[in-house]
Every structure is written in C-alpha cells, then in structure tokens.
Amino acid sequence: MRRSNQPNATPPSRRPPVPEQRGGAGGVWLHGLHAVAAALANPARRLKRLLVTEEAEATLAARLPRTDGVPSWRIAPERADRQRFGTFLPEDSVHQGAALLVEPLPNLTLDRAIETGEGPVLVLDQVTDPRNIGAILRSAAAFGASALVMQDRHAPPETGSLARAASGALEVVPVVRVVNLSRALDELKKAGLWVVGLDGAAPVTLAQTQSGLGGRRVALVLGAEGDGMRRLTRENCDELSRLPIAPEMESLNVSAAAAVALYELVREEHR
C-alpha cells in the first residue's frame, strides 16, 4: 500500500497484529452477524462468550426465538464498544459489532455424514484458503450438499475468517476431516456414491455424467487451484468431468467451480 503524501493523512495503526484464534483450549472467535447468529442457533455449538455493540445486540435479538415475547439467549451478551473488538480480533476483521467465542465443532465421521444426508458430498483435495472453503460451504448449504470432506493436514482449521466467509453455513453443512483422502473416497464408493472428479481436461461435461447416473448420489471432488487434484486422488475417482466454460478461460476459482457444479447437479435432479 502506498503512503499518503497528504500532510493530514492518518498514520498507519501501530497496534501489533492480533493472530486469529484457532481451535484449542482458548476456543475460536467467530465474528460477523451471520456467523454469530447461526452459531447461536446451532445446538451443537458450545458457546463461551458473546460480545456485542448495542446495535448488533438488537439485530441478533430480532433473529432469536422468543419466550413470552423475550429473546431466548443461549448465552448472556456482554455490551462492548467497537474499539474493544480489536483486542481479540485481527485488525482487518469485519465483525459488524458481534463476536462469539466458541469451541470448535466436533468432527463428524464420514459414515455418519453419509447416513444423515441425501444430497451430494463435496470432497476437497488440498484446498487451503479459508475464504475459499467458507464460500464453498455457503454454496454447499444453498444447494443441499450433505457434507464437506477434507484431509485434515491439508486443510485450514476452523477460524473466524472461514466462518464469516461461510456466512452461517459452517453451522449447517457438516465438515468431515479425514486422515487419508483415498480411503475416504473408497468409503464413499462402498456407500453407493459415484465419485466424480472435476477436471477441466475431462472428455465429458458434468451434465453428461449426471444424465447417465439415473439419480445415483454423487461425491464431487475438487482440487486446489493451479495444481488441481493429486494423481492418486484422480485415479480413485470413478469418472472425471468438466464444466463447459469458454475456451478463453482456462479455469474457475475453486469456490466458483463448486457453486456451478453443485447447481448443475441440483438442476439435473429436478428436471
């Protein structure tokens, strides 16, 4: 960023950067109205502390269930001014006056995720950007995906920025963290899902693949931007499919590709 040449320019902040709190004994600070409201509404989420501005408290209260006309808070809100949020959130956090300290969600097992849902399962191969994963979760919730599967050591932990990018979907779509992605794909196959890897060089489109499955449930695999799926992941897919994008564009951002692919699967199912 350039320095301003204006004499009255505001000097850059000298507050030391606050590292984003992640899982562990201290918990995770979720921030932003959508992420906080969704966590408050999720009975599986263990809450530790809620800080709000007066305006944010009123907004959240309007979204809560009521008993005799009174909002039912699962945790008592603590009133705070906006400056106070800077003591526990990173400087660039867009918190909208709401921050909620929580424990990370428990990891759901893959077999349980398969049993409890009927929609497609998303599998990410070394997608590491938390904002991309948050956006993918948002699309997964919008289009009825059953779960999001990631290899634990190649995926970011649950953080406030991931939750905010998910806009509440982190509380809706189960996230399954596995040790071995290839074994997870084998488990999905044994459960009857057809494992489709999204690849721009595939000979058939996703719509063509879907039309030949007779309503069979799909596990959709997406690789990291640039490198795509790893060789072993590709080899463990039942089929490779592509999205029919214009030849002038080599690829889509992984979160955009996930949204388009999920829409395509849902569209075919409802024809």
Secondary structure, 3 states (H helix, E strand, C coil): CCCCCCCCCCCCCCCCCCCCCCCCCCCEEEECHHHHHHHHHCCCCCEEEEEECHHHHHHHHHHCCEECCEECCCCCEEECCHHHHCCCCCCCCCCCCEEEEECCCCCCCHHHHHHHCCCCEEEEECCCCHHHHHHHHHHHHHCCCCEEEEEHHHCCCCCHHHHHHHCCHHHCCCEEEECCHHHHHHHHHHCCCEEEEECCCCCCEHHHHHHCCCCCCEEEEEEECCCECCHHHHHCCCEEEECCCCCCCCCCCHHHHHHHHHHHHHHHHCC
